[in-house]
Each structure stands twice: as C-alpha cells, then as structure tokens.
Amino acid sequence: MCRVAVVGAGVAGLLSALNLNCEVEVFEAAKPGLRGRRCTGVVSRATLARLPRARRFAVQRYSGLEVSVPELDLRLSLSSRTTFAYKLDRGAHELELARMVEDKGHRLLQRTPIRAVKPKAGGVELLLPTGWRRYDAAVLAEGYPATLARSLNLAPTVEARVGIQALVRIGGALDPETLYVAYSPRFLRGFAWVVPLDGGRALVGGAALSRGLETLSRAIRLCSKLFKLKIEISSEKFGGYVLRGYPRSLAKGRVVALGDAVATVKSLSGGGLYAVSALARPLAELVEAAATAREPGAGSLAEIEKVLKTLRRSYALSETFDRAIASAPKLGLKLEAEVRDLEYDDHAVAILQALAGLKSVKRGERFPEHINTPVYA
Ligand SMILES: Cc1cc2nc3c(=O)[nH]c(=O)nc-3n(C[C@H](O)[C@H](O)[C@H](O)COP(=O)(O)OP(=O)(O)OC[C@H]3O[C@@H](n4cnc5c(N)ncnc54)[C@H](O)[C@@H]3O)c2cc1C
C-alpha cells in the first residue's frame, strides 16, 4: 500500500486525506479547526453538497445578495426564489472532518510542523521535528503564505489581502436572508461584507491591502452608510489572508498542492471552499497515481482543468471589475433583479450579466428605484 503525507489539517488537507485510499499521515503545525474559525464560511448550495457532513453545520441560509459599489453610486439587489448560499460553522465542521479522517484509519499528528519538503527519485522526503521521513507522495495544503509550495516553485502569483471581521449587533433594517457586499477598490482598496446571523447578529468584515484594524473600521463605516445600519462590535476581531490570484500549477512530480497554498480561490470574493471541495477528489486520484507511478485518469484531469478554468475566469472578472470601476462614470443606479436560480458560485457572472443589460444607461441618468431585470431568461 502506498504512503502519502498531507501537510496541513485545514479544509484542503482534511478533504484530501478523506479522498485518499492509502496509508496517510496528516501533519498539522497547530490544531485542526483554528484556521477554519477565521473564515466567514459562506458557501453555495453546490459547495455545501460536496463538503462531507456540512449540512448539519449550516447555521444560516440566504436567498438575496445586495451589492453596492460606492464609486459608481451603484446598488444591485439580486434575489433568488431558492436558497443560494449558506453560512457554515467552519470551525466545528473542520473538527468533524478531522474526526472523519481519523475514523478512516489515517493518522493526524497535531503540533507537528513540516519544515521542508524534498522531491526524491521515486518518492518525497519531509523534514519532521524528529528528522527526515520518506513517502511515496505528498499533498501540500499548508495555506498561505505557502512556504513549502514556494520552495518547490508551486506558489501562485497572488495579491494577499488582510481579511478581518467581528461579530456585531445590528440595528436597522437588515434582511436576515440577504448577504450584503460593498465592493470598493478606491475607498476601501478591497471589499466589505455583512453576513447576517440569527437574533440581530451578523459578521461584518473587510478584505483590503491595508492593515487589518484600519480595514475593519473602514468596512464598518462603509457598510453602516451604504446599508443604513447601526453596527456595534460584540466580539474580538479575527481573520486571515483573503487571496486574489490563481494557481500556477497544482502538481510537481509526486507533490500535489491544494487550497490557499496554491490560491485555488475565487478571486472576486477570495472564497476557497468552492474549489477545494471540487478538486479534492480528482487531485487525490492524481496523488495515488503519482504514488504508484502510473498515469492519472483522463476523467480526473478533465475535472481539474474545468475547475481551474473557472478560477482563471474569476480572476479575470475581478481584474476587469476593478478596471471598470476605476474608469467608469458614476451611474447613480439602483437595480433590482430576480434571478431564477442564482448560484452563489456564479454570483460574479450574475452581477456582470445584470450590468451588461445597462448598456443604454447614459452618464448621470437615474433609473427608477425598482426595475425587474431577469438575468437568466
Ligand atoms: C476573513 C476570511 C473570510 C473568508 N470567507 C470565506 C467564505 O465566506 N467562503 C469561502 O469559501 N472562503 C472564505 N475564506 C477563504 C477560506 O477560509 C480559505 O480559502 C480556506 O480556509 C483555505 O483552506 P486551506 O486548508 O487551504 O488553508 P488553511 O485553512 O490556512 O489551513 C492550512 C493549515 O496548514 C497548517 N500548516 C501551515 N504550515 C504548516 C506546516 N509547515 N506543517 C504543518 N502544518 C502546517 C496550518 O496550521 C493550517 O491549519 C475566507 C478567508 C478569510 C481570511
């Protein structure tokens, strides 16, 4: 039986381990669940379905998306007849994944940082605190800043924003089933969000190229103003890196990488769960093929390429979006669109399609408050 090492017990490492049918050792520098707790945990219906046992950790559901772009004076309200996104309790779900990994018979070694990785003929060597150990293949799922992936030239070119958020009490008319996003490259140098929870609480945060605390106070000011909310912080601030970029490649010889280590993220939101949940299974097939020196199946390669294409498109969209905002005149526009079956994974496309219907808008022209623009016919 082949032996595979997985570096990192975040969602990428744990899902990789769950999909591997060989002898697996998962190495985690800290403890599982810690990084997950820093994440907002908003996922699409499809992503939720792909994440094992995730449904029981879904704590809130959403059928509306309110996007505001203050630079353009643009407000876009998308609503769906069906639930299109969920808020996942990421910390608890990661702990459940860790239990599943151990139930499968894999070893999970906490507080065991891997200090180096060296590809060797017919295998891979990892530097453990106790010395070098040899494996047939390895998965790098160390998250960002991707020190090991970088040492193998696998690290992607990314823009790493600092994402910081806090639990807040909300005063004002907040729809508990709507996600609120303020996309503001000029004012915030990034974007801000309000993710409603139950009982008048919400997660409010921002991701920007500036320092964390400054980002949070700017995000709160922006969201209060744009969405007319009274926001009162009720928890410690928490967060991590929110990435914009795409993978340069995912594999090198017998080393395969997944997650923030190689920026398998959707660039407009920095969301990583879509791609991690879609890639873990076909990538595990690649790892097993590498470990046993056989060719991976064409089906797995095609599946991986499909996801990579989506990530590249998401990156291109986010770049286009920023450029468009920098050069566009103020639209002074309030647009409401009902999207029949809005998919959170495709919300960037839905936004662009809604905007594409506005070609006839003249500079300074104001639209009526309520127009229904079907995005999908
Ligand atoms: C504020 C914020 C909000 C977010 N919101 C969303 C969202 O709503 N939806 C969404 O889809 N995504 C979201 N994301 C992104 C998402 O959290 C990440 O894409 C995802 O957590 C990446 O998982 P990962 O397993 O690749 O990395 P991580 O979660 O970073 O896990 C990596 C693990 O590897 C361990 N490790 C690192 N180096 C070593 C080493 N040398 N040896 C052993 N172990 C090591 C770390 O301790 C860590 O446990 C958000 C991120 C942030 C910061």
Ligand as a Chemical Component Dictionary entry (heavy atoms), coordinates in Angstrom:
data_LIG
# 
_chem_comp.id                   LIG 
_chem_comp.type                 NON-POLYMER 
_chem_comp.pdbx_formal_charge   0 
_chem_comp.three_letter_code    LIG 
# 
loop_
_chem_comp_atom.comp_id 
_chem_comp_atom.atom_id 
_chem_comp_atom.alt_atom_id 
_chem_comp_atom.type_symbol 
_chem_comp_atom.charge 
_chem_comp_atom.model_Cartn_x 
_chem_comp_atom.model_Cartn_y 
_chem_comp_atom.model_Cartn_z 
_chem_comp_atom.pdbx_ordinal 
LIG C1  C1  C 0 -11.766 36.584 6.839  1  
LIG C2  C2  C 0 -11.914 35.462 5.854  2  
LIG C3  C3  C 0 -13.165 35.152 5.347  3  
LIG C4  C4  C 0 -13.312 34.113 4.425  4  
LIG N1  N1  N 0 -14.565 33.807 3.980  5  
LIG C5  C5  C 0 -14.738 32.787 3.120  6  
LIG C6  C6  C 0 -16.055 32.413 2.713  7  
LIG O1  O1  O 0 -17.046 33.007 3.151  8  
LIG N2  N2  N 0 -16.181 31.381 1.831  9  
LIG C7  C7  C 0 -15.094 30.697 1.345  10 
LIG O2  O2  O 0 -15.269 29.782 0.522  11 
LIG N3  N3  N 0 -13.836 31.026 1.733  12 
LIG C8  C8  C 0 -13.628 32.044 2.609  13 
LIG N4  N4  N 0 -12.364 32.371 3.032  14 
LIG C9  C9  C 0 -11.220 31.628 2.469  15 
LIG C10 C10 C 0 -11.059 30.278 3.151  16 
LIG O3  O3  O 0 -11.063 30.442 4.551  17 
LIG C11 C11 C 0 -9.730  29.653 2.706  18 
LIG O4  O4  O 0 -9.696  29.597 1.299  19 
LIG C12 C12 C 0 -9.577  28.240 3.272  20 
LIG O5  O5  O 0 -9.636  28.248 4.683  21 
LIG C13 C13 C 0 -8.220  27.677 2.847  22 
LIG O6  O6  O 0 -8.073  26.402 3.408  23 
LIG P1  P1  P 0 -6.664  25.696 3.384  24 
LIG O7  O7  O 0 -6.883  24.358 4.012  25 
LIG O8  O8  O 0 -6.057  25.783 2.050  26 
LIG O9  O9  O 0 -5.723  26.584 4.323  27 
LIG P2  P2  P 0 -5.829  26.884 5.874  28 
LIG O10 O10 O 0 -7.235  26.916 6.330  29 
LIG O11 O11 O 0 -4.986  28.088 6.081  30 
LIG O12 O12 O 0 -5.149  25.610 6.567  31 
LIG C14 C14 C 0 -3.769  25.349 6.459  32 
LIG C15 C15 C 0 -3.344  24.509 7.662  33 
LIG O13 O13 O 0 -1.986  24.106 7.480  34 
LIG C16 C16 C 0 -1.275  24.262 8.703  35 
LIG N5  N5  N 0 0.142   24.440 8.360  36 
LIG C17 C17 C 0 0.732   25.511 7.767  37 
LIG N6  N6  N 0 2.046   25.278 7.577  38 
LIG C18 C18 C 0 2.290   24.026 8.047  39 
LIG C19 C19 C 0 3.467   23.220 8.120  40 
LIG N7  N7  N 0 4.642   23.651 7.661  41 
LIG N8  N8  N 0 3.368   21.992 8.670  42 
LIG C20 C20 C 0 2.169   21.526 9.135  43 
LIG N9  N9  N 0 1.023   22.257 9.094  44 
LIG C21 C21 C 0 1.081   23.488 8.545  45 
LIG C22 C22 C 0 -1.923  25.485 9.347  46 
LIG O14 O14 O 0 -1.716  25.482 10.752 47 
LIG C23 C23 C 0 -3.391  25.296 8.965  48 
LIG O15 O15 O 0 -4.107  24.555 9.932  49 
LIG C24 C24 C 0 -12.180 33.387 3.972  50 
LIG C25 C25 C 0 -10.915 33.689 4.487  51 
LIG C26 C26 C 0 -10.787 34.708 5.429  52 
LIG C27 C27 C 0 -9.435  35.009 5.982  53 
# 
loop_
_chem_comp_bond.comp_id 
_chem_comp_bond.atom_id_1 
_chem_comp_bond.atom_id_2 
_chem_comp_bond.value_order 
_chem_comp_bond.pdbx_ordinal 
LIG C1  C2  SING 1  
LIG C2  C3  SING 2  
LIG C2  C26 DOUB 3  
LIG C3  C4  DOUB 4  
LIG C4  N1  SING 5  
LIG C4  C24 SING 6  
LIG N1  C5  DOUB 7  
LIG C5  C6  SING 8  
LIG C5  C8  SING 9  
LIG C6  O1  DOUB 10 
LIG C6  N2  SING 11 
LIG N2  C7  SING 12 
LIG C7  O2  DOUB 13 
LIG C7  N3  SING 14 
LIG N3  C8  DOUB 15 
LIG C8  N4  SING 16 
LIG N4  C9  SING 17 
LIG N4  C24 SING 18 
LIG C9  C10 SING 19 
LIG C10 O3  SING 20 
LIG C10 C11 SING 21 
LIG C11 O4  SING 22 
LIG C11 C12 SING 23 
LIG C12 O5  SING 24 
LIG C12 C13 SING 25 
LIG C13 O6  SING 26 
LIG O6  P1  SING 27 
LIG P1  O7  DOUB 28 
LIG P1  O8  SING 29 
LIG P1  O9  SING 30 
LIG O9  P2  SING 31 
LIG P2  O10 DOUB 32 
LIG P2  O11 SING 33 
LIG P2  O12 SING 34 
LIG O12 C14 SING 35 
LIG C14 C15 SING 36 
LIG C15 O13 SING 37 
LIG C15 C23 SING 38 
LIG O13 C16 SING 39 
LIG C16 N5  SING 40 
LIG C16 C22 SING 41 
LIG N5  C17 SING 42 
LIG N5  C21 SING 43 
LIG C17 N6  DOUB 44 
LIG N6  C18 SING 45 
LIG C18 C19 SING 46 
LIG C18 C21 DOUB 47 
LIG C19 N7  SING 48 
LIG C19 N8  DOUB 49 
LIG N8  C20 SING 50 
LIG C20 N9  DOUB 51 
LIG N9  C21 SING 52 
LIG C22 O14 SING 53 
LIG C22 C23 SING 54 
LIG C23 O15 SING 55 
LIG C24 C25 DOUB 56 
LIG C25 C26 SING 57 
LIG C26 C27 SING 58 
# 
